[in-house]
Amino acid sequence: MAETSRRGALSGLAKALAGLLGLGALAPLAGAFLHPLRRGVQSLRKPVKVASLADFPAQGPLRAEVVDEHHDAWMRTEQDRVGACWLRKDGAEVRALSVVCPHLGCAVDWSPEEQRYRCPCHDARFDAAGKRLSGPAPRNMDELETRVDGDGSVWVTYRRFPVGTARKG
Protein backbone atom coordinates (compact mmCIF):
# COMPACT_ATOMS: atom_id res chain seq x y z
CA MET A 1 0.00 0.00 0.00
CA ALA A 2 2.84 2.33 0.83
CA GLU A 3 4.37 1.47 -2.54
CA THR A 4 1.24 2.66 -4.36
CA SER A 5 1.07 5.98 -2.56
CA ARG A 6 4.80 6.59 -3.14
CA ARG A 7 4.34 5.85 -6.86
CA GLY A 8 1.31 8.13 -6.97
CA ALA A 9 3.22 10.93 -5.27
CA LEU A 10 6.19 10.59 -7.67
CA SER A 11 3.83 10.46 -10.63
CA GLY A 12 2.05 13.59 -9.45
CA LEU A 13 5.37 15.35 -8.88
CA ALA A 14 6.56 14.39 -12.39
CA LYS A 15 3.33 15.71 -13.93
CA ALA A 16 3.59 18.98 -11.99
CA LEU A 17 7.21 19.42 -13.07
CA ALA A 18 6.32 18.70 -16.71
CA GLY A 19 3.49 21.23 -16.48
CA LEU A 20 5.80 23.91 -15.08
CA LEU A 21 8.35 23.26 -17.83
CA GLY A 22 5.59 23.54 -20.44
CA LEU A 23 4.39 26.84 -18.99
CA GLY A 24 7.97 28.07 -18.89
CA ALA A 25 8.34 27.33 -22.60
CA LEU A 26 5.11 29.20 -23.40
CA ALA A 27 6.00 32.32 -21.37
CA PRO A 28 8.18 33.94 -24.10
CA LEU A 29 5.50 33.25 -26.68
CA ALA A 30 2.82 34.85 -24.49
CA GLY A 31 5.12 37.80 -23.87
CA ALA A 32 5.60 38.29 -27.63
CA PHE A 33 1.85 38.51 -28.14
CA LEU A 34 1.09 40.67 -25.11
CA HIS A 35 3.97 43.17 -25.48
CA PRO A 36 2.37 45.11 -28.37
CA LEU A 37 -0.81 45.56 -26.36
CA ARG A 38 1.14 47.35 -23.64
CA ARG A 39 3.00 49.55 -26.13
CA GLY A 40 0.04 51.05 -27.97
CA VAL A 41 -0.08 52.55 -31.47
CA GLN A 42 2.34 55.37 -32.21
CA SER A 43 1.78 58.37 -34.47
CA LEU A 44 4.48 59.54 -36.84
CA ARG A 45 6.86 61.92 -35.11
CA LYS A 46 8.84 62.95 -38.18
CA PRO A 47 7.76 64.97 -41.21
CA VAL A 48 6.73 63.05 -44.34
CA LYS A 49 6.63 64.49 -47.86
CA VAL A 50 2.97 64.47 -48.93
CA ALA A 51 2.76 66.79 -51.94
CA SER A 52 4.33 69.52 -54.00
CA LEU A 53 3.07 73.08 -54.43
CA ALA A 54 2.56 72.23 -58.12
CA ASP A 55 -0.08 69.64 -57.08
CA PHE A 56 -2.48 72.21 -55.59
CA PRO A 57 -5.74 72.88 -57.45
CA ALA A 58 -6.65 76.43 -58.48
CA GLN A 59 -9.40 76.49 -55.85
CA GLY A 60 -10.09 74.54 -52.70
CA PRO A 61 -7.87 72.25 -50.66
CA LEU A 62 -5.81 69.27 -51.78
CA ARG A 63 -6.32 65.89 -50.15
CA ALA A 64 -2.93 64.28 -49.59
CA GLU A 65 -2.20 60.71 -48.52
CA VAL A 66 0.41 60.28 -45.79
CA VAL A 67 2.57 57.33 -46.83
CA ASP A 68 5.61 56.23 -44.86
CA GLU A 69 7.44 53.27 -43.44
CA HIS A 70 5.08 52.01 -40.80
CA HIS A 71 5.50 49.46 -38.10
CA ASP A 72 3.13 48.40 -35.45
CA ALA A 73 3.40 45.69 -32.91
CA TRP A 74 3.56 42.74 -35.30
CA MET A 75 4.67 43.92 -38.73
CA ARG A 76 6.73 46.47 -40.65
CA THR A 77 5.66 47.88 -44.01
CA GLU A 78 7.95 50.11 -46.08
CA GLN A 79 5.25 52.05 -47.96
CA ASP A 80 2.06 52.15 -45.93
CA ARG A 81 -0.81 54.63 -45.98
CA VAL A 82 -0.90 55.81 -42.38
CA GLY A 83 -3.43 58.61 -42.84
CA ALA A 84 -4.47 61.58 -44.92
CA CYS A 85 -4.73 65.33 -44.60
CA TRP A 86 -6.26 68.33 -46.27
CA LEU A 87 -3.69 70.87 -47.49
CA ARG A 88 -4.74 74.48 -47.98
CA LYS A 89 -2.78 77.52 -49.12
CA ASP A 90 -3.09 80.69 -47.04
CA GLY A 91 -1.15 83.10 -49.24
CA ALA A 92 2.44 81.80 -49.14
CA GLU A 93 1.71 79.57 -46.14
CA VAL A 94 0.45 75.98 -46.37
CA ARG A 95 -1.71 74.53 -43.59
CA ALA A 96 -2.62 70.88 -43.07
CA LEU A 97 -5.76 69.59 -41.38
CA SER A 98 -6.33 65.97 -40.41
CA VAL A 99 -9.14 64.28 -42.32
CA VAL A 100 -10.16 62.52 -39.08
CA CYS A 101 -13.35 64.03 -37.65
CA PRO A 102 -12.88 64.96 -33.97
CA HIS A 103 -16.36 63.58 -33.21
CA LEU A 104 -16.01 59.83 -33.83
CA GLY A 105 -13.11 59.53 -36.28
CA CYS A 106 -14.97 59.43 -39.61
CA ALA A 107 -13.28 60.89 -42.71
CA VAL A 108 -14.07 64.56 -43.31
CA ASP A 109 -14.76 65.51 -46.96
CA TRP A 110 -14.50 68.84 -48.78
CA SER A 111 -17.72 70.18 -50.31
CA PRO A 112 -16.82 72.42 -53.28
CA GLU A 113 -20.43 73.66 -53.54
CA GLU A 114 -20.51 74.82 -49.90
CA GLN A 115 -16.80 75.73 -49.75
CA ARG A 116 -16.50 73.93 -46.41
CA TYR A 117 -15.57 70.62 -44.87
CA ARG A 118 -18.27 68.15 -43.96
CA CYS A 119 -18.34 64.88 -42.06
CA PRO A 120 -20.89 62.68 -43.84
CA CYS A 121 -21.47 60.38 -40.85
CA HIS A 122 -23.07 62.81 -38.40
CA ASP A 123 -23.22 66.03 -40.46
CA ALA A 124 -20.53 67.99 -38.63
CA ARG A 125 -19.49 71.04 -40.66
CA PHE A 126 -16.28 73.08 -40.62
CA ASP A 127 -15.32 76.25 -42.47
CA ALA A 128 -12.42 76.40 -44.97
CA ALA A 129 -9.96 77.00 -42.12
CA GLY A 130 -11.23 73.93 -40.21
CA LYS A 131 -13.22 75.85 -37.59
CA ARG A 132 -16.28 73.97 -36.28
CA LEU A 133 -19.55 75.46 -37.58
CA SER A 134 -22.20 72.92 -36.61
CA GLY A 135 -22.86 69.31 -35.69
CA PRO A 136 -21.66 67.02 -32.92
CA ALA A 137 -17.89 67.56 -33.34
CA PRO A 138 -16.56 68.78 -29.98
CA ARG A 139 -13.73 70.91 -31.46
CA ASN A 140 -12.26 72.31 -34.67
CA MET A 141 -10.50 70.04 -37.16
CA ASP A 142 -7.03 69.09 -35.95
CA GLU A 143 -4.17 71.04 -37.50
CA LEU A 144 -0.96 69.21 -38.33
CA GLU A 145 2.56 70.59 -38.28
CA THR A 146 3.56 71.58 -41.85
CA ARG A 147 6.60 72.91 -43.66
CA VAL A 148 7.41 73.77 -47.27
CA ASP A 149 10.93 73.30 -48.63
CA GLY A 150 12.59 75.61 -51.14
CA ASP A 151 11.81 73.20 -53.99
CA GLY A 152 8.07 73.34 -53.18
CA SER A 153 7.87 70.01 -51.35
CA VAL A 154 5.17 69.98 -48.67
CA TRP A 155 6.03 68.02 -45.51
CA VAL A 156 3.54 67.09 -42.77
CA THR A 157 4.09 65.58 -39.33
CA TYR A 158 1.09 63.27 -39.09
CA ARG A 159 -0.56 62.55 -35.75
CA ARG A 160 -3.79 60.96 -34.62
CA PHE A 161 -5.59 62.91 -31.93
CA PRO A 162 -8.23 61.55 -29.53
CA VAL A 163 -11.81 61.71 -30.81
CA GLY A 164 -14.99 62.49 -28.89
CA THR A 165 -13.38 65.05 -26.59
CA ALA A 166 -13.01 68.82 -26.66
CA ARG A 167 -9.30 68.47 -25.78
CA LYS A 168 -6.85 67.63 -28.49
CA GLY A 169 -4.80 65.56 -26.13
MARNU-846828 format. One record per residue (C-alpha): y, x, z; residue number from 1. Coordinates in Angstrom, 3 decimals, padded with zeros to 6 digits. Example, Ala and Ser with C-alpha at 12.3 -4.5 7.8 and 13.67 -1.06 7.14 Angstrom:
2
+----------+----------+----------+-----+
|        v |        u |        w | num |
+----------+----------+----------+-----+
| -004.500 |  012.300 |  007.800 |   1 |
| -001.060 |  013.670 |  007.140 |   2 |
+----------+----------+----------+-----+
//
This chain:
169
+----------+----------+----------+-----+
|        v |        u |        w | num |
+----------+----------+----------+-----+
|  000.000 |  000.000 |  000.000 |   1 |
|  002.331 |  002.841 |  000.834 |   2 |
|  001.473 |  004.372 | -002.545 |   3 |
|  002.661 |  001.241 | -004.360 |   4 |
|  005.979 |  001.067 | -002.557 |   5 |
|  006.585 |  004.802 | -003.141 |   6 |
|  005.849 |  004.339 | -006.858 |   7 |
|  008.126 |  001.312 | -006.969 |   8 |
|  010.927 |  003.218 | -005.268 |   9 |
|  010.593 |  006.188 | -007.668 |  10 |
|  010.458 |  003.833 | -010.633 |  11 |
|  013.589 |  002.052 | -009.448 |  12 |
|  015.349 |  005.371 | -008.882 |  13 |
|  014.394 |  006.563 | -012.390 |  14 |
|  015.708 |  003.331 | -013.930 |  15 |
|  018.982 |  003.594 | -011.991 |  16 |
|  019.416 |  007.213 | -013.073 |  17 |
|  018.698 |  006.323 | -016.714 |  18 |
|  021.232 |  003.492 | -016.483 |  19 |
|  023.912 |  005.801 | -015.077 |  20 |
|  023.261 |  008.352 | -017.826 |  21 |
|  023.545 |  005.591 | -020.441 |  22 |
|  026.838 |  004.386 | -018.994 |  23 |
|  028.074 |  007.974 | -018.889 |  24 |
|  027.330 |  008.338 | -022.597 |  25 |
|  029.203 |  005.106 | -023.396 |  26 |
|  032.320 |  006.004 | -021.371 |  27 |
|  033.944 |  008.184 | -024.103 |  28 |
|  033.250 |  005.500 | -026.683 |  29 |
|  034.846 |  002.818 | -024.492 |  30 |
|  037.804 |  005.124 | -023.873 |  31 |
|  038.290 |  005.602 | -027.625 |  32 |
|  038.515 |  001.846 | -028.143 |  33 |
|  040.671 |  001.089 | -025.108 |  34 |
|  043.170 |  003.969 | -025.477 |  35 |
|  045.115 |  002.365 | -028.366 |  36 |
|  045.564 | -000.812 | -026.360 |  37 |
|  047.350 |  001.140 | -023.640 |  38 |
|  049.552 |  003.002 | -026.128 |  39 |
|  051.050 |  000.040 | -027.975 |  40 |
|  052.553 | -000.085 | -031.471 |  41 |
|  055.373 |  002.340 | -032.208 |  42 |
|  058.371 |  001.784 | -034.473 |  43 |
|  059.538 |  004.482 | -036.842 |  44 |
|  061.920 |  006.865 | -035.110 |  45 |
|  062.948 |  008.844 | -038.175 |  46 |
|  064.968 |  007.762 | -041.212 |  47 |
|  063.046 |  006.732 | -044.338 |  48 |
|  064.495 |  006.630 | -047.856 |  49 |
|  064.469 |  002.973 | -048.927 |  50 |
|  066.789 |  002.764 | -051.939 |  51 |
|  069.520 |  004.335 | -053.999 |  52 |
|  073.083 |  003.075 | -054.432 |  53 |
|  072.232 |  002.556 | -058.122 |  54 |
|  069.640 | -000.079 | -057.084 |  55 |
|  072.206 | -002.484 | -055.592 |  56 |
|  072.884 | -005.736 | -057.452 |  57 |
|  076.427 | -006.647 | -058.477 |  58 |
|  076.487 | -009.405 | -055.851 |  59 |
|  074.539 | -010.091 | -052.697 |  60 |
|  072.252 | -007.873 | -050.664 |  61 |
|  069.272 | -005.815 | -051.783 |  62 |
|  065.892 | -006.324 | -050.147 |  63 |
|  064.275 | -002.930 | -049.589 |  64 |
|  060.714 | -002.200 | -048.522 |  65 |
|  060.276 |  000.406 | -045.786 |  66 |
|  057.326 |  002.568 | -046.826 |  67 |
|  056.233 |  005.612 | -044.860 |  68 |
|  053.266 |  007.441 | -043.442 |  69 |
|  052.006 |  005.085 | -040.799 |  70 |
|  049.459 |  005.505 | -038.104 |  71 |
|  048.396 |  003.133 | -035.455 |  72 |
|  045.686 |  003.400 | -032.912 |  73 |
|  042.742 |  003.560 | -035.300 |  74 |
|  043.923 |  004.667 | -038.731 |  75 |
|  046.465 |  006.726 | -040.654 |  76 |
|  047.879 |  005.663 | -044.013 |  77 |
|  050.110 |  007.947 | -046.083 |  78 |
|  052.053 |  005.246 | -047.958 |  79 |
|  052.148 |  002.063 | -045.930 |  80 |
|  054.631 | -000.806 | -045.985 |  81 |
|  055.813 | -000.896 | -042.384 |  82 |
|  058.610 | -003.427 | -042.842 |  83 |
|  061.580 | -004.468 | -044.921 |  84 |
|  065.329 | -004.733 | -044.597 |  85 |
|  068.327 | -006.259 | -046.273 |  86 |
|  070.868 | -003.688 | -047.490 |  87 |
|  074.479 | -004.736 | -047.983 |  88 |
|  077.521 | -002.779 | -049.117 |  89 |
|  080.694 | -003.093 | -047.041 |  90 |
|  083.096 | -001.150 | -049.237 |  91 |
|  081.804 |  002.440 | -049.137 |  92 |
|  079.572 |  001.710 | -046.135 |  93 |
|  075.981 |  000.448 | -046.373 |  94 |
|  074.535 | -001.714 | -043.587 |  95 |
|  070.881 | -002.617 | -043.071 |  96 |
|  069.590 | -005.759 | -041.384 |  97 |
|  065.974 | -006.325 | -040.409 |  98 |
|  064.278 | -009.143 | -042.317 |  99 |
|  062.519 | -010.159 | -039.078 | 100 |
|  064.034 | -013.353 | -037.649 | 101 |
|  064.955 | -012.881 | -033.971 | 102 |
|  063.583 | -016.359 | -033.209 | 103 |
|  059.831 | -016.007 | -033.825 | 104 |
|  059.528 | -013.111 | -036.277 | 105 |
|  059.429 | -014.965 | -039.606 | 106 |
|  060.890 | -013.277 | -042.707 | 107 |
|  064.565 | -014.065 | -043.313 | 108 |
|  065.511 | -014.758 | -046.957 | 109 |
|  068.837 | -014.504 | -048.784 | 110 |
|  070.178 | -017.723 | -050.311 | 111 |
|  072.416 | -016.821 | -053.281 | 112 |
|  073.660 | -020.425 | -053.537 | 113 |
|  074.821 | -020.508 | -049.905 | 114 |
|  075.726 | -016.795 | -049.747 | 115 |
|  073.932 | -016.504 | -046.406 | 116 |
|  070.620 | -015.569 | -044.868 | 117 |
|  068.151 | -018.268 | -043.959 | 118 |
|  064.882 | -018.337 | -042.060 | 119 |
|  062.682 | -020.894 | -043.841 | 120 |
|  060.384 | -021.468 | -040.846 | 121 |
|  062.805 | -023.073 | -038.402 | 122 |
|  066.033 | -023.223 | -040.464 | 123 |
|  067.989 | -020.530 | -038.631 | 124 |
|  071.044 | -019.485 | -040.657 | 125 |
|  073.075 | -016.280 | -040.623 | 126 |
|  076.252 | -015.316 | -042.473 | 127 |
|  076.401 | -012.424 | -044.972 | 128 |
|  077.000 | -009.957 | -042.117 | 129 |
|  073.926 | -011.227 | -040.213 | 130 |
|  075.848 | -013.222 | -037.590 | 131 |
|  073.970 | -016.280 | -036.281 | 132 |
|  075.457 | -019.546 | -037.584 | 133 |
|  072.916 | -022.204 | -036.605 | 134 |
|  069.307 | -022.859 | -035.692 | 135 |
|  067.022 | -021.661 | -032.921 | 136 |
|  067.555 | -017.890 | -033.340 | 137 |
|  068.783 | -016.562 | -029.976 | 138 |
|  070.906 | -013.734 | -031.457 | 139 |
|  072.309 | -012.263 | -034.666 | 140 |
|  070.042 | -010.505 | -037.156 | 141 |
|  069.087 | -007.026 | -035.951 | 142 |
|  071.038 | -004.166 | -037.500 | 143 |
|  069.206 | -000.958 | -038.326 | 144 |
|  070.590 |  002.560 | -038.285 | 145 |
|  071.576 |  003.561 | -041.847 | 146 |
|  072.911 |  006.605 | -043.662 | 147 |
|  073.769 |  007.407 | -047.269 | 148 |
|  073.303 |  010.931 | -048.634 | 149 |
|  075.613 |  012.591 | -051.143 | 150 |
|  073.200 |  011.811 | -053.988 | 151 |
|  073.342 |  008.067 | -053.179 | 152 |
|  070.006 |  007.869 | -051.352 | 153 |
|  069.981 |  005.171 | -048.667 | 154 |
|  068.016 |  006.025 | -045.512 | 155 |
|  067.093 |  003.543 | -042.768 | 156 |
|  065.584 |  004.094 | -039.333 | 157 |
|  063.268 |  001.094 | -039.085 | 158 |
|  062.546 | -000.560 | -035.748 | 159 |
|  060.959 | -003.794 | -034.618 | 160 |
|  062.907 | -005.594 | -031.932 | 161 |
|  061.551 | -008.233 | -029.535 | 162 |
|  061.715 | -011.808 | -030.808 | 163 |
|  062.495 | -014.986 | -028.895 | 164 |
|  065.050 | -013.382 | -026.592 | 165 |
|  068.823 | -013.007 | -026.662 | 166 |
|  068.469 | -009.303 | -025.781 | 167 |
|  067.629 | -006.849 | -028.492 | 168 |
|  065.559 | -004.799 | -026.128 | 169 |
+----------+----------+----------+-----+
//
